[in-house]
């Protein structure tokens, strides 16, 4: 660490951290209980005590590029033991939200996603796009026929061509936004780690970093950091359910896509098809996982929950519920209902993909990268 | 100490608590002519100060300050004191309070010469509360060697046993009276001063600091007893598990203090107490290392600051800015304390032979409700003085955390306040 450091407080930043759920920030008196209470903070430059003082001083640049805010899994153990009720866990969560905003472009979308008042607009957006594009291309049929087996097929209403016409560019957009953000993010966290003495590495070598990434993936899938948590330990299982159902549904969608375009076979699949079974299991797990996460957040009144937390949780639950309902109403031959629910389901999918780099869900990418970087940096192994 | 006769002014003052604050208020009021009653729940006067090895500001042994006060009490006919006594009921208003006091039996009368024959005869051993249960005394015991009044006590725990009978038979002076009963006494007083003092905060409530889980984690008051020449180890600071001289001792400051989950306030004295304890250890063991883990060191005033500087200059005393928040087994009876050094930003795992939790003061009134209805308390249980209303006052640590010097200053002022209540009468 440099001997001299000129503190240039960013007052707006302090206010933003407080407004984003870190209201209690200024109660901190730097006793450092939190860094010890944290079951996953490393011995070398542990968190979140240093983040608490940096936030108090408004050191925006130091914090948003701090990989440690992503190592935090919001266990809440620090907040429970905090002698002052400064809730470091909530401050870390607030910092993560702000970091997502920082690395996402364009800013206008980021701000809209995080603004409760813009929600009606964001809901209307996919509906308008679907209807306008659908009418222009004629791929949206408001009086759909049954398929050749006399069954309801969602594709007769909302053509798979239209789905892919919208969602393929949308996915490319999400990847592009992430790519731009990540490029800056990785450079910044490395600079931060060097400045704070969290790494001995001078540069990031791609091969080493990728192998670190491969090393951390199993622990992410197993949620092993989650299980070290004391206070919020019960959040691990539902979170795992949600993650695995998303992976399951990603597999289902990819298989469906390949089968459709390579073999020209349309859905809906038989309920006995292994892909359909995977889809159903994932859908149910998604609903249960999301519902449990919502319930746990509601029960945990001593932890701050912001609009951004709720937006994501209800979106995930909505995805699961509309997905399963669209299938059930289809099987029940309720034509109008099933088309309506399917339409809403696609709107939610639009939200998930389009706003992925801007919403809290972006933690999927940033936390993974930060964990990989931490593994790469050699910080955990070395003790001073 | 005799019956008050012909006091120059009417009205008398009740002082509840015979610690350093209560004694000071009582003496100041009595020496300007008022009749004073001291009610003390323990079998001896002197309170917490009597338990210390040395006390601030001059690091005197407690005998130094207490003996002169006991002498003044003996010489003053206007002071009456009652030990083993509890205030049970208070009625009335400023200038005119009716107080019921329960006098618990001591089972030993004025004939006692402290020969110790009763203790020799007694076979039952009971935990020694004066030493925080670190050793045992006989069922017939002298609370401590400088106890005033200098008279043995027979514990109610051995009443009705053969041991009690043995004590009675052993006494050559006919001082053991097993027929003694609890009595209630009514007093009419003009003012009441609550000098009910403090209790060390219950360290076992601090889950993450391992008290009660590891025998070599003690509290600051326990260390005071270990260091005191009349303590369980005769002044040798030895770790409890194996009576070994510690080669390293760590102090955990703010243990349960300045903490919303425990005592939210600063107790004022614990930093100075740990600095003082560091000197005890360093004087006894020239090679022992001392670690002091703190949030902020508080050494208020010129004298305390100088004391802090002196301890800091000792290279065997290491100060670490960072609160200990976890404790692990260090093996061989040792304990490992975990803290983040907030200056270097590194997490430390310090293994030591013995750890001392610098616990704070909790007002006695929190765990033993006072019988006076119209007292106002802070959220933390300290009594708020209503100086305009008068009549009842709190002094010393019943009012706020304080050291002996502040307590005495405050107690002198409160003596005057009590007198003013009577003048208005």
Interface residues (C-beta under 8 A of the other chain):
Chain A: X1 X29 X30 X31 X32 X33 X34 X35 X36 X37 X41 X42 X43 X44 X45 X46 X49 X50 X81 X82 X83 X84 X85 X196 X197 X384
Chain B: X208 X254 X258 X259 X260 X261 X262 X295 X321 X322 X323 X324 X325 X326 X338 X339 X340 X341 X342 X345 X346 X347 X349
